[in-house]
């Protein structure tokens, strides 16, 4: 079965199991953010094992469930957890859930992650919006034969992360007096955290935050014509920038403390009527 058939098969399974003819918005919930879906009423829950081709996440804080919910006027597909390249997955497998969401109707894809901060103006607990990314893993989900039914051979990546949606995110954050910063996200393959020298290199390249996900999904979603916006929750200072040792437990602890504030923001952002405007021309 080729990639197009896999994507369409997974999209059909989403539609069948959710009972929704189409979804408008997809949200990928990163490390520690999965519980953001727990209190949503009338949600339809689908284990990834029910959706053909969906990889089962192994990382801490990634549940491996999809939720079909309503938010304002939008039908939203919440993907609680993602697979990572460091788990041994190939790019096609890693990005299949996002591709399936787009094929199921999602014209907007919201990507979230936990990340380490490099500049001093970022601190643990900050929620920031991604302006651009740096691919330091030297992997790309578009390598190999291209199927024009999914997207063009050479998609433009000038605005991977929609300027329109970044502006909307800053405007929604400002409603409660919060100034949301824009950052450049650097994708590090992992699973080992970066060394201090590597963090110095990322800083010299212009990276503000560093994490182990998001970039392949953003590329795949843009390849299929979806509008993408990405958010990073800063959970720690990057290697060599604080006295402590890096750990996944620290990531989860900070995510848990920040969850009520992020949940309030996401509720407002998902319900915003401008979110449904569709991809930019």
Beta strands, then each sheet from edge to edge (+ up, - down):
strand 1: 25-29
strand 2: 44-47
strand 3: 65-71
strand 4: 74-80
strand 5: 108-117
strand 6: 127-135
strand 7: 182-187
strand 8: 209-211
strand 9: 227-237
sheet 1: 2+ 3- 4+ 1+ 5+ 8- 7- 6- 9+
end
